Amino acid sequence: MAANVNPTVRRRHLGAELRRLRRASGLKGSEVAERLMVSQPKISHMENGNRAISPRDVRDLCTIYGVTDPDVVDSLMEMARESGQQGWWHSYGDIPQSVYIALETEATSLHTYESLVIPGLLQTPAYAHTVIQETIPLVTTEQAAARLKVRLRRQHRIYDPARPMSLWAVLDESALHRVVGSPDIMREQLDHLNALATEPHVTVQVLPYDVGAHPGLSGQFSILRFTGGPASEVVYLDRFTSDLYLEKPSDVQHYSVLYDHLQAQALSPDKSRELITGLTKKYIGAAHRV
């Protein structure tokens, strides 16, 4: 767990595969480090995905591990080349949560819980702009504009016809009542939320006030899942100055069970849309009174 140092999915998968090959060869990390004439921490960092792995490193490791199949070696070297490429978000400068964006870009499904605001992937431009401006006191105009562009670009994962992300969002009802910007912005946001909820790969549920205390009171979290390969699930906890990524099976299991409870306590998707529609009408009335 660390802030903004977690590996991308490809790097994590490559590291896990190299660890498997090393163990199959019967070698310890210290023995491999000695043969490569590098430090043992470097081997650990490569296997954990915490640093880039060059194709040359992969070739040398395959030689030490006795991997003779050229197709396997070429495949691993190609994975190393891909893992070293920068993602689209790097063109926007120093963007916080860049590690999370890398994971989100590769994820096949995302289960997220939000207690205070609408999830970023479901936000309208006006709502997102207001959230960024009002929740980050020291943000400059240029930084806010870059963050907004990145947030809207992230939403392409939902609309990608080739591989749309399966998104399940559970929202505390308070996120719907909190007026972000103005009643007009909220009306537009809730209309947008209901429209997305009709998509076959998007599910939205609301935890109503009358549920009382529930497992989500501890705060926002997301569970990202990936197709195949090791370490196929990651729990993401968003914090103001740092991000936490939980990958231990016991941690993932804990949050998966927690999410199951939230889904069970929340209104059904149909009832949630009804509640959101009712609140949309409230915001229309409020806008007329302003």
Disulfide bonds with the S-S distance in Angstrom:
none
